[in-house]
Structure formats: C-alpha cells, structure tokens
C-alpha cells in the first residue's frame, strides 16, 4: 500500500479501546485485520495492570507505529543485540505514541474519573465509530461476591476490589457509548448462579442496559444510557431472539486454531449504530498442534537435580529403556520406548534461549524465534515425560496415572487416589501432535506437566514460543518479563487469529 494511502487508512480506521488487555491478543487480532486492502481498526488505548504484560503491550504498540515495517533496530532488539532502552531512545516519537496507547492502570483501584479521562483522551478528535474489547472477570461480579461471602465474618463487599471489575466494564459502556463491544470470558460463567438464577441471564440484561445495571449497584450512571443488542459470534440462530448460554461458547478448534479452547464471546451493537445483522464466524478446517510447532528448532529440557549438561541429559532419558519395569509393558509401548531411546541426541540448539536462530537461512527478517527456552526438571519428571510421550506415540492418546509403571508414579499424597480415578489422573498430559492441543491456560506457568511436548526426543514441556504458536501469536511477538510471567501472559490471552476473525464480524457493523 503506498505510504499516503496507508496513512489515510490508519487515520480513518475505527478506534479500539482494549481493557483487561493482558498481553494484547484481542487487540492484535483487530489491528491485523485487512479488508479490501485496508486496516479497518486501529488500537487507540490498551489498559493492563500487570507490569510484565504491560511491557509486552507497549513493545507491540511500538511495533505498530511503523505500520508493519519496523526498522532493523527492532529486529536486533528481538535478537538481543539492542536493548529496549536503546531501541526506544532511537525512536522517541514512536515510543511516546506507544506509551500513550498502552497504559499500566488497575481498573477499579481509583475513581472511575481517571479511567473516564483516559478513554476521552484516546478518543479525542475522533468523530467516527469505536469499539470496546476486553475480558472482565464476571465471576467476581459484586452481587455474586456478596451472596457467596454473606456469612463470612468481617467481610466488607465494598472493600473487595475484585468485585468491582465487571462493573468497570459496564461503566465504560454507559459513559462512552461505543458503537460495539466484544466481551470474552471463561465458559464457567455459564454455570454460575445467583439466588437460583443463572448469572448469564443477569449479565445479558446488564450488557443490554448498562446504565440500569450501574444504578442497581449504586454507581454513577447517565440518566439516559445506551442500549445494546447482544449477539453470539458463533450461532446465527441467536440473532432474532438473543443468545442463550448454549449459543455463546466459541470452540476455537472449529475456526482453524490449533487448540481446543472454549470461551464465551459476546458481541454488543449499540442501538441505532450500523447494521443489526453482523453475521457469525465461518467454520474452518482443523489445525493440529504438530502443524503449529513442528518447524521450531528442537531443544532439550534442563536438569535441576543433576549437572545440566547434554551428556547427563541424554543418559537420563536413555536410561528409561533399561528400567526393570520395561518387561512388564505391552509390546507397542515397549517398542516405542526402545526405538526413541536409540535416537536420543542432544539438540543443536541445546536448551534454546530468548532468541534462537532459525535452522533455515533467510527465512524472514527475524531469522529466528523468540521466547524459545526450556524449563529445567528433575530427572524423575524427565523419565515420566519420556514414557508419556512414547506411550502417546504408540497409543494415540496421553496416558493417565494408572498407565504409568508404579515406580514412575509421583510421591504426592493423593497420587494413589488419582490412580483409582480421582482428580488429576491426567496430571502428565502429552499434547498430541495429530489433533488440536488442549486449552493453554495460565496453569502452564506452574510445572508444565499438563503440556508435555509430543516429541519424546525433546523430553520436556512446551516453551513459551510453542504455547504462543498454539495461541496463534506471530513469531515476532515478544513476551516480556521472567519466563513464568511470559507463560502466564500467553495462557490468559485470546488467540489473535480468532480475534482477527471476530474483528471481521465486527467490521460489518461499523
């Protein structure tokens, strides 16, 4: 696109305000959409309270200032040869714009006047339509919190900050009247009840008339508030009568996302604003987990209770084939372990790093991969991972604890109960290469047992980059902060590719 046309498209775009933004998965999808050669949406404001997620947002906001053509210094920063401080100092205007766009702020921690001022500044001079996107924690809705905590001694609802967050979303709707909104949340929202009434029904009423909901909460509300029609983005049958709980679950694997992620996603359209018939997402072919991660450089896990060396790692993994219990295994599993054990070699990329050079020369401007370093594990867990990955390769399913040889069972007090079919019987879960992965959640920041790599020769849990691939983040999307914080950001995000498809639906109404 010629420079002047690109600038005009940027200036005429529909603005987006993203709250509870996390690392920016929703905003990435909206900003990356191209319709008829132009970007219909531009991110005007992203609000996030977590410091590491905010740093990720700001760096991506900086990237967006260059309209998809960042300078060489940006790529050098991702490779680790230019510091972030140096990068921002060399491009002060773009840094300032990114800092204005991406704000670290805790919604509800101060008066709503501060948030109101932020939104007004972001929309200043813009006379066209704009949209609000985000995932407020509806489970902490104040009325529910009051009901659950009514008998707790010393509990003061007004002092429980968690209970105000969903109301902050309603406050922005009532105060600023966006032309549309996208609200995303976990599907557990649908089973929550309040006074024997489904909370979903209450939330649907709140979103249709946010000012009325605010008045019930004794919050400031405009006398005449906006009214919204609320749609499912996945079920066209809901367009006339309004969506039911069954209509609003979006199953990501049905839309080309290599992950079985099921979330509630609602689209609200301001009465009298644009089309009342936005349509729905279009089903797409299934993408497997292996198709998403297979081209990343192989890396090995680290060791915490032995010298973290290639030779020691190889010996621990190969030793599984010499365990006494091997003779007790079924033939297919035993042969899978023996075959894989013979091929265990230390990967060229070792344990990976925050930047790993691509094995394919000249593949793109980045010429490698960021956030692709591995966790370290105890030797006992490596043995479990190797067995589990080989079992999955032989059987086409991940083992449960009762499938493990007794000497591989963890020493946890509840392991015996789990073996008998109790909770967490699948605590060592292999992500099967031939189907979409299981849901990437913030739990991936813990121990990695639920996210074992399908390749036994790597014998490890997924890296941040692999998790980001399953979430459809582009490879030049750097997650900032310590690795645990990076995992947490990825697990909490909306897949950008799914968001891009949702943005396509939203583009039909503005």
Protein Blocks (a to p, Z undefined) as FASTA:
>chain_A
ZZklmmmmmmmpccdddehklnolmmmmmmmpcgehiafbdcfbdcdfblklmmmmmmmm
mmmmnnopacfklmmmmnopacfklmmmmmmmlmmmmmmmpccddehkacfklmmmmmmm
mmgoiabdcddedjddfklgmklmmmmmmmpghiafklmmklmmmmmmmmmmmmnopabd
cddddfklmmpceehiafklmmmmmmmmmmlmmmmnopacdfbdcddddddfkbmklmmn
opafklmpccfklnopacdcdddddddddehiajfbebpadddddddfklmmmmpccddd
ddfkbccdfklmmmmmmmmmmgfklmmpcfklmmmmmmmmmmgccdfklnopfbdcdfbg
hkbmnopaehiacddddfklmmmmmmmmmmmmmnopacdfklpcfklpcfbfklmmmmno
pahklmpccddfkbccddddfklmmnommmccfblklopaddfklmmmmnopafklcced
jfklmmmmmmmpccfklmmmmmmmmmmmZZ
